[in-house]
Amino acid sequence: MLQERHWRSYYKHVLLLAYQSCGVVYGDLSTSPLYVYKSTFAGSLRRFEDEETIFGVFSLVFWTITLIPLLKYVFIVLSADDNGEGGTFALYSLLVRHAKISLMPNQQAADEELSTYHKPGYAPQDTAILRALRRFLENHSKSRTCLLLTVLFGASLVIGDGVLTPAMSVMSSFSGLQVHSHTLTNGEVVILSCIVLVCLFTLQHWGTHRVAFLFAPVIVTWLLLLGGTGVYNIIVWNPRVFYALSPTYLVRFFMRTGTEAMFADLGHFTATSIRVAFVGLIYPCLVLQYMGQAAFLSKTPECDIHFIFFKSIPVQLFWPVLVVATLASIVGSQAVITATFSIVRQCMALGCFPRVKIVHTSSLIPGQIYSPEINWLLMLVCLGVTVGFRDTMLIGNAYGMACSGVMVVTTLLMTLVIIFVWQLGFIMATLFLLAFGVVEAAYLSAALMKVPQGGWLPLALSLQFVAIMYTWHYGTRLKHSFDVQNKVSLRWIHALGPSLGIVRVPGIGLIYSELASGVPAVFSHFVTNLPAFHQVLVFVCVKAVPVPHVCPEERHLVGRIGPRDFHMFRCVVRYGYKDVLGEESDFENDLVLRIAEFVHMEAADNRPSDGAASAVEGRMSVVRRPGDLARTGRLLVQEPADEESLVVRAATAATDGDKSDTLESLQAIYEAESPAGAAYGGRRQRVRFELSDLAGEHVDPEVKAELAAIVEAKHAGVAYIMGHSYIKARKSSNVFKKFTIDIAYNFLRKNSRGPAVALNIPHISLIEVGMIYYV
């Protein structure tokens, strides 16, 4: 009985997710009947509008939907998800983890121990072919660069989709008004579409979580209308259309018309979908609608092909269908815009896009994000496309180019996934490539024929985005290589002694660097010009790992640099490519707790904290936020709840002295700028750290002394030290490199958000050190 109840609950959950996915995933695909036949019968096919040709077009649509979205995506590609995430970056992330093909050299062995790095039960195989392919990719940087460019091109096409889908869907839905009102001009339809598009992009700032519950009902209602009107048209106009399900019509169609007809925009098929929703609702409704349109068109060849969808709707249902079609186009556009924000965030995490602002619009839904810079850029380009083309035919040609390109990129990446991740062998990967690659290559070649008629737009947009992404990635990679080559010798620091040859002042210094090991050159540059540093030093590295999400319990790696009396630590903060930086509401105090926990773990494991061995980098441990605070010799004390200012302060048993007005003013500014203050609207709950007398007898005296030093330093204050870098190409560099670094990369760097802003570092506590990188 219990097991039966469990399965009943499971099925309800699956059906609920399938229902919700209709509004999130399939919005743009469900609006494709608005323009597919119109796009297909453009050009030379207009003269072939007899029954056999129309049935052949439907057969082409049917088998394309069956082969690509249903067979390829739902049953094959969906199985290659990256811990629930899909898309080109998810496939690339899988390849990076299994074939070591990343171009960024900051990966650590500890990253492979993340719970989401490999699927349970994964065991690498070592066949001769697999070993040869892996060695080829790992040893040839040009092959890895080509693979990265392919991924960036696919991502750029999807970003371009965020421009084309709103324009295409909204204009197609409003064009239905011209069926009822013959006096409505095309220019007026463009104006109405632009008004809706401006409203759509403007509302992104407030997020969609307040109306997201309407998305699924709108799309489900729309799909049921598609299916119902399709059945009506089949029965009323031409039931013989069922014969077109046979592939013989497809063969005869090609023999008669040639490959020109292969261009049919079937929507965007690269989004991750839910099998139940597609098989149970999306697929049959779309097939019935396309079949119904074919039946109607076969008996009314004189019909204006530009309005084929609305002409095939029964007169009594025209206005309800028009309203639902408009709402469905808005929902589909919203889903694509949100997906564009997500892709930009993934590109940023992997170092392939300049830093832009990312805002969470919902505290309950992690995927609801918003980027103002990207949003307004998309709106301007989308309005430009709508006003510039003024015709859904041209936009449809551009849309088909984008979809065909994404499908080909996905097939190529999926072929590598079959080899390296699934390890099914070279023969199986080749069969997959031939089965789907040939079909998609034919679509791509047909789409290329439409380049002069609008197909150039996604290519132009994609090439621009690829240039921006690769330029940023190239400059970031060279900057990291410079840091690696010029990092400070740990043995040299160890030889300086506990004082490091400088004055150690009270407080904690957080030195931010992209190095996951070693001491960055910015540290030596700082102490050379100002020979003083903080009592406790923590080298912080915030880096992205090739997984979608990193569990909070596994996020922090903490280690020691040098002997215990140096009070130098390293903390590596790891994020997945779908995590958002700066989410921690109280990074400072959380870091202090983790360092204290590391000190306790180190003592419990009897690790040596003195001697030459500790001077060598590599002793890093995953440190969770301790639940038992007293066991590490400290106690977290919360001050009265009626005081809701929100600064977390480390305090010893000593009482605070009187503060001047200046200090109180600075304290107020700090509270307003600190990450926790921003997260909680400027109201923070005061807590303080002090050593616990209850746990003193259970703690080693040296550990207790070090914890006391950390608490004292925290009470004195925390400073953030970060390099302010200027990157220049060496004089011996070629012209291309000088242009890329000195002009393109520096232009992007100056017009993007700084790292301190991206990491949500309080400005009043920030110390920036100027550095020139000659790469």
C-alpha positions in Angstrom: 0.0 0.0 0.0 2.8 2.4 0.9 4.6 1.6 -2.4 1.4 2.2 -4.4 0.9 5.5 -2.6 4.5 6.4 -3.5 4.1 5.7 -7.2 0.8 7.6 -7.3 2.5 10.6 -5.8 5.4 10.2 -8.2 3.0 10.2 -11.3 1.2 13.2 -10.0 4.5 15.1 -9.6 5.6 14.1 -13.2 2.2 15.2 -14.6 2.5 18.5 -12.8 6.0 19.2 -14.1 4.9 18.2 -17.6 2.0 20.7 -17.3 4.2 23.5 -16.1 6.8 22.8 -18.8 4.3 23.6 -21.5 4.5 27.3 -20.5 8.2 27.4 -19.9 9.7 25.2 -22.6 7.3 24.9 -25.5 6.0 28.4 -25.8 8.0 29.2 -29.0 7.5 25.8 -30.5 3.8 25.9 -30.0 3.5 29.1 -32.0 5.2 27.7 -35.1 1.9 26.8 -36.9 1.4 30.6 -37.2 4.1 30.8 -39.9 5.4 27.4 -41.1 3.2 26.9 -44.1 3.5 30.6 -45.0 7.3 30.3 -45.0 7.3 27.0 -46.8 5.2 28.1 -49.7 7.2 31.3 -50.3 9.2 31.7 -53.5 9.2 29.0 -56.1 6.8 26.6 -54.2 4.0 29.0 -54.8 3.4 27.5 -58.2 3.1 23.9 -56.8 -0.1 24.4 -54.8 -1.8 21.2 -55.8 -3.0 18.5 -53.5 0.0 16.2 -53.9 2.5 19.0 -53.3 0.6 20.2 -50.2 0.5 16.6 -48.9 4.2 16.4 -49.6 4.9 19.5 -47.5 2.8 18.2 -44.6 4.7 14.9 -44.9 8.0 16.8 -44.7 6.7 18.7 -41.6 5.5 15.5 -40.0 8.6 13.5 -40.4 10.8 16.4 -39.4 8.9 16.8 -36.2 9.1 13.1 -35.6 12.8 12.7 -36.4 14.3 15.8 -34.8 12.3 17.0 -31.8 10.7 13.6 -30.9 13.4 11.0 -31.7 16.6 13.1 -31.4 15.8 15.5 -28.6 13.2 13.8 -26.5 14.6 10.3 -26.6 18.3 10.9 -27.1 19.6 14.4 -26.3 17.5 14.7 -23.2 19.4 11.7 -21.7 22.6 13.8 -22.0 21.5 16.4 -19.5 24.0 17.9 -17.2 22.4 17.3 -13.8 19.1 18.5 -15.1 20.5 21.3 -17.4 20.4 21.2 -21.2 21.7 23.2 -24.1 25.0 23.6 -25.8 26.9 24.7 -22.7 25.6 21.7 -20.8 27.0 19.4 -23.5 30.2 21.3 -23.5 30.4 21.1 -19.7 30.1 17.3 -19.9 32.9 17.1 -22.4 35.2 19.3 -20.4 34.7 17.0 -17.4 35.3 13.8 -19.3 37.9 14.8 -21.8 40.0 17.6 -20.2 39.4 20.0 -23.1 39.0 23.2 -21.2 41.2 26.1 -22.2 41.2 27.6 -18.8 44.1 26.2 -16.6 42.6 26.9 -13.2 41.0 23.5 -12.7 41.9 21.5 -9.6 41.9 17.8 -8.8 39.5 18.6 -5.9 36.9 19.7 -8.4 36.5 16.2 -9.6 35.4 15.2 -6.1 32.2 17.3 -6.3 29.1 15.3 -6.0 27.7 16.6 -9.3 31.0 16.2 -11.3 30.2 12.6 -12.4 27.0 10.7 -12.4 26.8 7.8 -9.9 28.3 4.6 -11.2 30.4 6.3 -13.9 33.6 4.3 -14.7 35.9 5.6 -17.3 36.9 3.2 -20.1 40.2 3.2 -21.9 39.9 1.8 -25.4 42.5 2.5 -28.1 40.2 4.8 -30.1 38.9 6.7 -27.1 42.5 7.2 -25.8 43.7 8.4 -29.2 40.8 10.9 -29.5 41.2 12.2 -26.0 44.9 12.6 -26.5 44.4 14.5 -29.7 42.0 17.0 -28.1 44.1 17.4 -25.0 47.4 17.9 -26.8 46.2 20.2 -29.6 45.1 23.6 -28.4 43.7 24.5 -31.9 41.3 21.6 -31.8 40.1 22.7 -28.4 39.8 26.3 -29.7 37.7 25.1 -32.6 35.4 23.2 -30.3 35.0 26.3 -28.1 34.2 28.4 -31.1 31.6 25.9 -32.2 29.9 26.1 -28.8 30.1 29.8 -28.8 28.5 29.9 -32.2 25.7 27.7 -31.1 25.1 29.8 -28.0 25.2 33.0 -30.2 22.5 31.5 -32.4 20.3 30.9 -29.4 20.9 34.5 -28.2 19.9 35.6 -31.7 16.8 33.5 -31.2 15.9 35.8 -28.4 15.7 38.6 -30.9 13.9 36.7 -33.7 11.3 34.8 -31.7 9.5 37.8 -30.2 9.5 39.6 -33.5 8.3 36.6 -35.4 5.6 35.4 -33.0 4.1 38.8 -32.1 3.9 39.9 -35.7 2.4 36.6 -36.9 -0.3 36.8 -34.2 -1.2 40.4 -35.0 -1.3 39.7 -38.7 -4.5 37.8 -38.0 -6.2 41.2 -37.6 -5.8 41.8 -41.3 -8.0 38.8 -42.1 -10.9 40.4 -40.2 -10.1 44.1 -41.1 -8.9 44.5 -44.7 -8.2 48.2 -44.1 -5.5 47.4 -41.6 -2.1 48.0 -43.2 1.1 46.2 -42.7 2.6 49.3 -41.2 -0.1 49.4 -38.5 0.6 45.8 -37.7 4.3 46.7 -37.3 3.4 49.6 -34.9 1.1 47.3 -32.8 3.8 44.7 -32.7 6.5 47.3 -31.6 4.2 48.5 -28.8 3.7 45.0 -27.4 7.5 44.3 -27.7 8.4 47.4 -25.8 5.9 46.5 -23.0 7.3 42.9 -23.0 10.9 44.0 -22.6 10.0 46.7 -20.1 8.2 44.3 -17.8 11.3 42.1 -17.6 12.6 44.3 -14.7 9.8 43.2 -12.5 10.2 39.5 -13.4 7.5 37.1 -14.5 7.0 35.1 -11.3 3.8 37.0 -10.5 2.1 35.9 -13.7 4.1 32.7 -14.4 1.2 30.6 -13.2 -0.7 31.8 -16.3 1.9 30.6 -18.8 1.0 26.9 -18.7 -2.8 27.5 -18.9 -2.3 29.8 -21.9 -0.1 27.4 -23.8 -2.3 24.4 -23.0 -5.4 26.2 -24.1 -3.6 27.3 -27.3 -2.5 23.7 -28.0 -6.0 22.3 -27.4 -7.3 24.9 -29.8 -4.6 23.9 -32.4 -5.6 20.2 -32.0 -9.3 20.9 -32.1 -9.3 23.2 -35.2 -6.9 20.7 -36.9 -9.4 17.9 -36.4 -12.2 20.2 -37.6 -10.3 21.0 -40.8 -9.5 17.4 -41.5 -13.1 16.3 -41.2 -14.6 19.2 -43.0 -12.1 19.7 -45.8 -10.1 16.7 -46.7 -9.8 13.4 -44.6 -7.5 12.0 -47.3 -4.7 14.0 -45.7 -4.0 11.0 -43.5 -2.4 9.4 -46.5 0.3 12.0 -46.3 1.7 10.4 -43.2 3.3 7.9 -45.5 6.9 8.8 -46.4 6.2 8.0 -50.1 4.6 11.5 -50.4 7.8 12.9 -49.0 9.9 11.1 -51.6 7.6 12.1 -54.5 7.6 15.6 -53.2 11.4 15.9 -53.4 11.4 14.2 -56.8 9.0 16.9 -58.1 10.2 20.1 -56.4 13.9 19.5 -55.4 15.6 20.6 -52.3 14.3 24.2 -52.4 11.3 23.0 -50.4 13.3 21.7 -47.5 13.3 25.0 -45.8 10.4 24.9 -43.3 10.8 26.7 -40.0 9.6 24.3 -37.4 10.5 26.3 -34.3 13.3 26.2 -31.9 14.1 22.6 -30.9 17.2 23.0 -28.8 15.5 23.8 -25.5 15.4 21.0 -22.9 12.0 19.5 -22.9 9.9 17.1 -20.8 9.1 13.8 -22.6 5.6 13.5 -21.1 4.5 16.9 -22.2 5.9 16.5 -25.7 4.6 13.0 -26.4 1.3 13.4 -24.7 0.3 16.9 -25.8 2.7 19.0 -27.9 3.4 16.4 -30.6 -0.2 15.2 -31.3 -1.6 18.8 -31.2 1.0 20.1 -33.6 0.6 17.2 -36.0 -3.2 17.6 -36.0 -2.9 21.3 -36.7 -0.4 20.9 -39.6 -2.6 18.1 -41.0 -5.7 20.3 -40.7 -4.0 23.3 -42.4 -2.9 20.9 -45.2 -6.4 19.6 -45.6 -7.8 23.1 -45.8 -5.1 24.3 -48.2 -5.6 21.3 -50.5 -9.3 22.4 -51.1 -8.8 26.1 -51.1 -5.6 26.8 -53.3 -6.8 30.3 -53.9 -6.4 31.2 -50.2 -3.9 33.9 -49.4 -0.9 31.9 -48.1 0.2 34.8 -45.8 -2.9 34.2 -43.6 -3.3 30.5 -44.0 -3.5 29.8 -40.2 -6.3 32.3 -39.5 -8.1 31.6 -42.8 -8.4 27.9 -41.7 -10.0 28.9 -38.4 -13.8 28.6 -38.2 -15.4 32.0 -38.2 -17.0 31.5 -34.8 -13.6 30.9 -33.2 -11.7 33.6 -34.9 -11.5 36.2 -32.0 -10.9 33.7 -29.2 -8.2 32.0 -31.3 -6.6 35.5 -32.1 -6.6 36.4 -28.4 -5.1 33.1 -27.3 -2.6 33.3 -30.2 -1.4 36.7 -29.0 -1.0 35.5 -25.4 0.8 32.4 -26.6 3.2 34.4 -28.7 4.0 36.6 -25.6 4.5 33.6 -23.4 6.8 32.0 -26.0 8.7 35.2 -26.4 9.1 35.5 -22.6 10.5 31.9 -22.4 13.1 32.7 -25.0 14.1 36.0 -23.4 14.6 34.3 -20.1 16.6 31.6 -21.7 18.8 34.3 -23.3 19.5 35.7 -19.9 20.5 32.3 -18.6 22.8 31.7 -21.6 24.6 35.0 -21.0 25.0 34.1 -17.3 26.6 30.7 -18.3 28.9 32.5 -20.7 30.0 34.8 -17.9 30.6 32.0 -15.6 32.9 30.2 -18.1 34.8 33.4 -18.8 33.3 33.9 -22.3 31.3 37.1 -21.8 32.0 40.5 -20.3 30.5 41.0 -16.8 27.0 42.4 -16.9 24.5 42.8 -14.1 22.5 39.7 -13.1 19.5 40.3 -10.9 17.2 37.6 -9.3 13.6 38.7 -9.9 12.2 36.0 -7.6 13.4 34.7 -4.3 11.4 31.5 -4.8 12.3 30.5 -8.4 16.1 30.2 -9.0 15.9 30.5 -12.8 14.1 33.8 -12.8 16.9 36.2 -13.6 17.2 39.5 -15.4 20.1 41.4 -17.0 19.3 45.1 -17.7 22.1 45.6 -20.2 21.2 42.4 -22.2 17.5 43.2 -22.0 17.7 46.7 -23.5 20.1 45.4 -26.1 17.7 42.7 -27.1 14.8 45.1 -27.2 16.7 47.6 -29.5 17.7 44.8 -31.9 14.3 43.2 -31.9 12.6 46.5 -32.7 15.2 47.1 -35.4 14.4 43.7 -36.9 10.6 44.3 -36.7 10.8 47.8 -38.3 13.5 47.0 -40.7 12.1 43.7 -42.2 8.4 44.6 -41.7 7.6 41.1 -43.0 7.3 37.8 -41.3 8.6 36.1 -44.4 12.0 37.6 -44.0 12.1 37.1 -40.3 11.1 33.5 -40.9 14.0 33.0 -43.2 16.3 34.4 -40.4 14.6 32.2 -37.8 15.1 29.1 -40.0 18.8 29.9 -40.3 19.2 30.2 -36.6 17.3 26.9 -35.8 19.2 24.9 -38.4 22.5 26.1 -37.1 21.7 25.2 -33.5 20.5 21.8 -34.6 23.8 21.0 -36.4 25.9 22.3 -33.5 23.9 20.1 -31.0 24.4 17.1 -33.2 28.2 17.6 -33.4 28.4 18.0 -29.6 26.1 15.1 -29.0 28.4 12.9 -31.2 31.3 13.7 -28.9 29.2 13.1 -25.8 28.4 9.6 -27.1 32.1 8.9 -27.4 33.5 10.5 -24.3 30.6 10.6 -21.8 28.4 7.7 -22.7 31.4 5.7 -24.0 29.3 3.8 -26.5 32.0 3.6 -29.1 33.0 5.3 -32.3 30.6 3.2 -34.5 27.5 4.3 -32.5 28.6 7.9 -32.6 29.1 7.7 -36.3 25.6 6.2 -36.8 24.1 9.0 -34.8 26.0 11.6 -36.8 24.9 10.1 -40.1 21.3 9.6 -39.1 20.6 13.2 -37.9 23.6 15.1 -39.3 22.6 14.4 -42.9 19.0 15.6 -42.4 20.0 18.7 -40.5 22.8 19.5 -43.0 20.2 19.4 -45.7 18.1 21.9 -43.7 21.1 24.0 -43.1 22.0 24.1 -46.8 18.4 25.0 -47.7 18.5 27.8 -45.1 21.8 29.1 -46.6 19.9 29.6 -49.8 17.7 32.1 -47.9 20.7 34.2 -46.8 20.0 37.1 -49.2 16.3 37.1 -48.1 16.9 37.6 -44.4 19.0 34.6 -43.5 22.0 36.9 -43.2 20.7 38.4 -40.0 21.3 35.5 -37.5 24.7 34.9 -39.1 25.7 38.6 -38.6 24.4 38.6 -35.0 26.1 35.3 -34.2 29.5 36.4 -35.6 29.4 39.6 -33.6 28.5 37.7 -30.4 31.2 35.1 -31.1 33.8 37.9 -31.7 32.8 39.5 -28.3 32.8 36.2 -26.5 36.1 34.9 -27.8 37.8 38.2 -27.4 36.8 38.3 -23.7 37.8 34.6 -23.3 41.1 35.2 -25.0 42.0 38.2 -22.9 40.9 36.5 -19.7 43.0 33.4 -20.5 46.1 35.5 -21.2 45.7 37.4 -18.0 45.4 34.1 -16.0 48.5 32.8 -17.7 50.4 35.9 -16.7 49.3 35.4 -13.1 50.4 31.8 -13.2 53.8 32.7 -14.6 54.4 35.6 -12.2 53.1 34.2 -8.9 55.2 34.7 -5.8 57.3 31.8 -4.6 55.9 30.2 -1.5 59.4 29.2 -0.3 60.4 32.8 -0.6 57.5 33.8 1.6 58.3 31.1 4.1 61.9 32.3 4.3 60.7 35.8 5.4 59.4 34.6 8.7 56.0 35.3 10.4 56.2 39.0 9.9 56.8 38.5 6.1 59.4 41.3 6.4 56.6 43.9 6.8 54.5 45.4 9.5 51.4 43.2 10.4 48.5 45.5 11.3 45.3 44.4 13.0 42.5 43.1 10.8 41.8 40.6 8.1 42.9 41.1 4.6 41.0 39.3 1.8 43.2 39.2 -1.2 41.2 38.3 -4.3 42.9 36.5 -7.2 42.0 34.2 -10.0 44.8 31.8 -8.9 43.6 28.6 -7.2 47.1 27.9 -6.0 50.1 30.1 -5.3 50.4 33.7 -4.2 49.4 36.3 -6.8 51.8 39.0 -8.0 49.4 41.7 -6.7 50.4 40.8 -3.2 54.1 41.4 -3.7 53.2 44.6 -5.7 51.2 45.8 -2.8 53.8 45.2 0.0 56.6 46.6 -2.2 54.8 50.0 -2.3 53.2 49.8 1.2 55.3 47.5 3.5 52.4 46.7 5.8 49.7 44.1 5.8 46.9 42.6 7.9 47.3 40.3 10.9 45.4 37.6 9.1 45.7 37.1 5.3 43.2 35.1 3.3 43.8 34.6 -0.4 40.4 34.2 -2.0 39.8 32.7 -5.4 36.3 32.8 -6.8 36.1 30.5 -9.8 33.6 28.6 -12.0 33.7 24.9 -12.3 32.1 23.0 -15.3 29.0 21.8 -13.4 25.6 23.6 -13.4 25.4 24.0 -9.6 27.8 23.5 -6.6 26.2 22.5 -3.4 26.7 25.1 -0.6 28.3 22.3 1.5 30.9 21.7 -1.2 31.5 25.3 -2.3 34.5 26.3 -0.1 38.0 24.8 -0.2 40.1 26.1 2.7 43.9 25.6 3.2 46.8 27.0 5.0 49.8 28.8 3.5 53.0 28.6 5.6 53.2 27.7 9.3 50.5 28.5 11.9 52.1 31.7 13.2 52.0 33.2 9.6 48.1 33.3 9.9 47.8 32.9 6.1 45.0 31.0 4.5 43.6 30.2 1.1 39.9 29.9 0.3 38.7 28.8 -3.1 35.0 29.6 -3.6 33.5 27.4 -6.4 30.4 28.2 -8.4 28.6 26.3 -11.1 27.9 27.9 -14.5 24.2 28.4 -13.4 25.0 29.8 -10.0 24.9 33.5 -9.4 27.9 35.2 -7.8 27.4 37.3 -4.6 24.4 35.4 -3.3 25.9 34.9 0.1 24.2 37.3 2.5 27.1 37.4 4.9 30.3 36.3 3.2 32.7 37.8 5.8 31.4 36.0 8.8 30.7 32.8 6.9 34.4 32.9 5.8 35.6 33.4 9.4 33.5 30.4 10.6 34.9 28.2 7.8 38.5 29.2 8.6 37.9 28.5 12.3 36.4 25.1 11.3 39.4 24.4 9.2 41.7 25.2 12.1 39.8 22.7 14.2 39.8 20.1 11.4 43.5 20.5 11.0 44.1 19.9 14.7 41.8 16.9 14.8 43.6 15.3 11.8 47.0 15.9 13.4 48.2 17.7 10.4 51.6 19.4 10.7 51.2 23.2 10.8 54.9 24.0 11.0 58.0 23.1 8.9 58.8 23.2 5.3 56.1 20.8 4.3 53.4 23.3 5.2 55.0 25.9 3.0 54.2 23.9 -0.1 50.7 24.5 -1.6 48.2 21.8 -1.8 46.6 21.1 1.6 43.1 22.1 0.8 39.9 20.7 2.5 36.2 21.1 1.8 34.9 23.0 4.8 31.2 23.1 5.5 29.7 25.8 7.7 30.0 24.2 11.2 26.8 23.3 12.9 28.3 22.9 16.4 29.9 26.3 16.9 31.1 25.5 20.4 33.3 22.5 19.4 35.7 24.8 17.6 36.2 26.9 20.6 34.0 29.8 19.7 30.4 30.9 20.4 28.1 32.8 18.1 26.2 35.3 20.2 23.2 37.2 18.9 22.4 40.7 20.2 18.8 41.7 21.0 16.3 41.1 18.2 14.8 44.5 18.4 18.0 45.9 16.9 17.6 45.3 13.2 20.6 47.1 11.7 22.5 44.2 10.1 26.3 44.2 10.5 28.0 41.0 11.7 30.8 42.0 13.9 33.5 39.9 15.6 33.9 41.0 19.2 36.0 39.8 22.0 35.1 40.1 25.7 36.4 43.6 25.6 33.8 46.3 25.4 33.6 48.8 22.6 34.8 52.3 23.3 33.0 55.4 22.4 32.8 56.0 18.7 33.2 59.3 17.0 30.6 60.7 14.6 32.9 59.9 11.7 33.3 56.3 12.7 29.6 55.9 13.2 29.0 57.5 9.7 31.5 55.1 8.1 29.8 52.2 9.9 26.5 53.2 8.5 27.9 53.4 5.0 29.5 50.0 5.4 26.2 48.5 6.6 24.5 49.9 3.5 27.1 48.7 1.0 27.9 45.3 2.5 26.5 42.2 0.7 24.3 41.2 3.7 22.9 44.7 4.0 22.0 44.8 0.4 20.4 41.3 0.6 18.2 42.3 3.5 17.3 45.8 2.6 20.0 47.4 4.8 18.7 45.8 8.0 21.1 43.4 9.6 21.0 41.3 12.8 23.9 42.1 15.0 26.0 39.0 16.1 29.4 38.9 17.5 32.2 36.3 17.8 33.9 35.5 21.1 35.8 32.5 22.4 33.7 30.1 24.5 35.0 29.3 28.0 32.9 26.2 28.0 34.9 24.6 25.2 38.3 25.8 26.3 39.3 22.7 28.1 38.6 20.6 25.0 40.7 22.7 22.6 44.4 22.6 22.1 46.1 25.8 23.5 47.7 26.6 20.1 44.4 26.2 18.3 42.7 28.4 20.9 45.4 31.0 20.5 45.0 31.0 16.7 41.2 31.2 17.0 41.6 34.2 19.4 43.9 35.9 16.9 41.3 35.4 14.1 38.5 36.7 16.3 40.7 39.7 17.3 41.5 40.4 13.6 37.8 40.1 12.7 36.9 42.6 15.4 39.5 45.0 14.0 37.9 45.0 10.6 38.0 43.3 7.1 39.6 44.8 4.0 39.2 43.6 0.5 42.3 43.8 -1.7 41.9 43.4 -5.4 44.1 44.0 -8.5 43.0 46.8 -10.9 44.6 45.4 -14.0 45.6 47.0 -17.3 46.3 44.5 -20.0 48.6 45.3 -22.9 50.0 43.2 -25.7 53.8 42.9 -25.8 55.6 45.0 -28.3 56.7 41.8 -30.1 53.1 40.7 -30.6 51.6 40.6 -34.1 49.0 43.1 -35.3 46.0 40.8 -34.7 47.0 40.3 -31.1 47.6 44.0 -30.5 44.2 44.9 -31.9 42.4 42.1 -30.0 44.0 43.0 -26.6 44.8 46.7 -26.7 41.6 47.8 -28.5 38.9 45.1 -28.4 39.4 43.5 -25.0 40.2 46.8 -23.2 37.1 48.4 -24.8 35.0 45.5 -23.4 36.7 45.7 -20.0 36.1 49.5 -19.7 32.4 49.1 -20.6 31.6 46.1 -18.4 31.1 45.8 -14.7 34.2 45.6 -12.6 35.0 42.4 -10.6 34.4 44.2 -7.3 30.8 45.0 -8.4 30.3 41.5 -9.8 31.4 40.0 -6.4 29.3 42.5 -4.4 32.3 43.8 -2.5 31.5 46.9 -0.3 33.2 49.9 -1.9 34.2 51.4 1.4 36.3 48.4 2.3 37.9 47.9 -1.1 41.6 48.5 -1.8 42.6 48.3 -5.5 46.1 47.7 -6.5 47.1 48.9 -10.0 48.8 46.2 -12.1 50.0 46.3 -15.8 49.8 42.9 -17.5 52.1 42.5 -20.6 50.7 39.5 -22.3 
